[in-house]
Amino acid sequence: MIRALPSRGDRLFAIIYAIHRRALTALGLALLAAVGPIACGMSARDVAEARTWYVAALDGFVVRQEPVPGAGESAESPRLEQDVELDLTIRRETAGDGSPDALPGITLDVDQVDAAGASRRHWRVWVGTAGLAPGRELRTEHVLEDVEYVPGDGFRIEMRQDVPASERAEYREWGGSTGSGPTS
């Protein structure tokens, strides 16, 4: 029986093929590991549990006012466009037995309150927390646009822990959309 000897090109092709196959397999496994949790998603219970490890605080706010061009120029007081910049601190607590999965961000409930503490307007705002390690905190700003601010008003934020299933569609953690516009 006559056997053909492999040429250098055939051997080179076999080596390259083996290397590429291993590299593509490794790349595929790495992508699956990275994308798998995102594609599969956390369960609603896991999201609720992960939210319990985040604490949010309002450090202060600044009202930015600019006259609206062409509006109220003949009146005594021009119409103002008002935005409010909220200074926030987000802390991720640690668990003694290991922290649950991190969230890419959290939804905060923000209330504008009058001098008596009554709610005037409500927003749900998304704050990115990707990379926030357990035991660390993040300082960030969020701007509320077109706010009807009156001297004496204040702002409260809340990191709700018991979000009813009927409202979860309004929270980005559960796949909803959270804009910075008012909800009321």
C-alpha positions as CSV (number, residue, x, y, z in Angstrom):
1,M,0.0,0.0,0.0
2,I,1.3,3.4,-0.9
3,R,1.0,6.1,1.7
4,A,1.2,9.8,0.9
5,L,3.4,11.7,3.2
6,P,1.9,15.0,4.4
7,S,3.5,18.1,3.0
8,R,4.7,21.0,5.0
9,G,1.6,22.9,4.0
10,D,-0.7,20.1,5.3
11,R,1.2,20.0,8.6
12,L,1.1,23.8,8.9
13,F,-2.6,23.8,8.2
14,A,-3.2,21.1,10.8
15,I,-1.3,23.1,13.4
16,I,-3.1,26.3,12.6
17,Y,-6.4,24.6,12.6
18,A,-5.8,23.1,16.1
19,I,-4.7,26.4,17.5
20,H,-7.7,28.3,16.0
21,R,-10.1,25.6,17.2
22,R,-8.8,25.9,20.8
23,A,-8.7,29.7,20.7
24,L,-12.3,29.8,19.3
25,T,-13.5,27.4,21.9
26,A,-11.8,29.4,24.7
27,L,-13.3,32.6,23.2
28,G,-16.7,31.1,23.0
29,L,-16.6,29.9,26.6
30,A,-15.4,33.3,27.8
31,L,-18.2,35.0,26.0
32,L,-20.7,32.6,27.4
33,A,-19.4,33.2,30.9
34,A,-19.6,37.0,30.4
35,V,-22.9,37.2,28.6
36,G,-24.6,34.2,30.3
37,P,-25.8,36.0,33.4
38,I,-27.0,38.9,31.4
39,A,-28.8,36.8,28.9
40,C,-30.3,34.6,31.6
41,G,-30.9,37.5,33.9
42,M,-31.4,37.5,37.6
43,S,-34.7,36.3,39.0
44,A,-37.0,38.9,40.5
45,R,-36.3,37.5,44.0
46,D,-32.5,37.8,43.3
47,V,-32.9,41.4,42.2
48,A,-35.0,42.2,45.3
49,E,-32.4,40.6,47.6
50,A,-29.5,42.4,45.8
51,R,-31.3,45.8,46.3
52,T,-31.4,45.3,50.1
53,W,-27.6,45.7,50.1
54,Y,-27.6,49.2,48.7
55,V,-28.2,52.4,50.7
56,A,-28.7,55.8,49.2
57,A,-28.5,59.2,50.8
58,L,-29.1,62.7,49.5
59,D,-26.1,64.9,50.3
60,G,-27.6,68.1,49.0
61,F,-29.1,69.8,46.0
62,V,-28.5,72.9,43.9
63,V,-31.2,74.7,41.9
64,R,-30.0,76.0,38.5
65,Q,-32.2,78.8,37.1
66,E,-32.1,80.4,33.6
67,P,-34.6,82.8,32.1
68,V,-36.5,81.4,29.3
69,P,-35.7,83.4,26.2
70,G,-38.7,85.5,25.0
71,A,-41.0,84.4,27.8
72,G,-42.2,86.9,30.3
73,E,-39.9,89.8,29.2
74,S,-42.7,92.3,29.7
75,A,-43.8,90.9,33.1
76,E,-42.1,91.9,36.4
77,S,-40.5,88.5,36.9
78,P,-39.3,86.6,33.9
79,R,-40.3,82.9,33.5
80,L,-37.4,80.7,34.7
81,E,-36.3,77.3,33.5
82,Q,-35.2,75.4,36.6
83,D,-33.1,72.2,36.9
84,V,-32.1,70.6,40.2
85,E,-28.8,68.9,40.6
86,L,-29.0,66.2,43.3
87,D,-25.8,65.1,45.1
88,L,-26.1,61.5,46.0
89,T,-24.1,58.9,47.9
90,I,-24.7,55.2,47.2
91,R,-23.2,52.6,49.4
92,R,-23.1,48.8,48.9
93,E,-23.2,47.0,52.2
94,T,-21.3,43.8,52.8
95,A,-22.8,40.5,53.8
96,G,-21.0,38.3,56.4
97,D,-21.5,35.2,54.3
98,G,-20.6,36.7,51.0
99,S,-22.4,39.4,49.1
100,P,-25.1,38.7,46.5
101,D,-24.7,39.6,42.9
102,A,-24.0,43.2,42.1
103,L,-26.5,45.3,40.2
104,P,-25.5,47.4,37.2
105,G,-27.6,50.2,38.8
106,I,-30.4,51.0,41.1
107,T,-33.7,52.9,40.8
108,L,-34.3,55.6,43.4
109,D,-37.6,57.2,44.2
110,V,-37.2,61.0,44.5
111,D,-39.9,63.3,46.0
112,Q,-40.0,67.0,45.8
113,V,-41.6,68.2,49.0
114,D,-43.0,71.6,50.1
115,A,-42.0,73.4,53.3
116,A,-44.6,71.3,55.2
117,G,-43.2,68.1,53.9
118,A,-46.0,67.3,51.5
119,S,-45.1,65.6,48.3
120,R,-45.4,67.9,45.2
121,R,-43.8,65.8,42.5
122,H,-42.2,62.4,42.2
123,W,-39.4,60.9,40.0
124,R,-37.8,57.5,39.6
125,V,-34.2,57.9,38.7
126,W,-31.6,55.4,37.6
127,V,-28.1,55.5,39.2
128,G,-25.4,53.3,37.7
129,T,-23.6,51.2,40.3
130,A,-21.5,48.9,38.0
131,G,-18.2,48.2,39.7
132,L,-19.3,49.3,43.1
133,A,-17.6,46.7,45.4
134,P,-19.2,45.6,48.8
135,G,-18.3,48.0,51.6
136,R,-17.6,50.9,49.2
137,E,-19.6,54.0,48.3
138,L,-20.1,56.0,45.2
139,R,-20.7,59.8,45.0
140,T,-22.6,61.0,42.0
141,E,-24.9,63.7,40.7
142,H,-28.3,63.5,39.0
143,V,-30.1,66.4,37.3
144,L,-33.8,66.7,37.4
145,E,-34.9,68.8,34.5
146,D,-37.7,71.4,34.3
147,V,-38.5,71.4,38.0
148,E,-41.1,73.9,39.4
149,Y,-39.0,74.8,42.4
150,V,-40.4,77.2,45.0
151,P,-38.2,78.5,47.9
152,G,-38.7,76.3,50.9
153,D,-39.0,73.1,48.8
154,G,-36.8,70.2,49.5
155,F,-36.1,66.7,48.1
156,R,-36.2,63.2,49.6
157,I,-34.8,60.1,48.1
158,E,-35.8,56.5,49.0
159,M,-34.3,53.2,48.1
160,R,-37.5,51.2,48.4
161,Q,-36.9,47.6,49.6
162,D,-40.4,46.1,49.2
163,V,-41.3,47.1,45.7
164,P,-44.6,45.4,44.8
165,A,-44.6,43.2,41.7
166,S,-47.2,45.5,40.1
167,E,-44.7,48.4,40.2
168,R,-41.5,46.5,39.1
169,A,-42.0,47.3,35.5
170,E,-41.1,50.9,36.4
171,Y,-37.8,49.9,37.8
172,R,-34.9,49.2,35.5
173,E,-33.4,46.5,37.7
174,W,-36.5,44.4,36.8
175,G,-36.3,45.2,33.1
176,G,-38.4,48.3,33.2
177,S,-37.5,51.7,31.9
178,T,-36.5,54.5,34.3
179,G,-36.4,58.0,32.9
180,S,-35.6,61.1,34.8
181,G,-39.0,62.6,34.1
182,P,-41.6,63.0,36.8
183,T,-44.0,60.1,37.5
184,S,-46.5,62.4,39.2
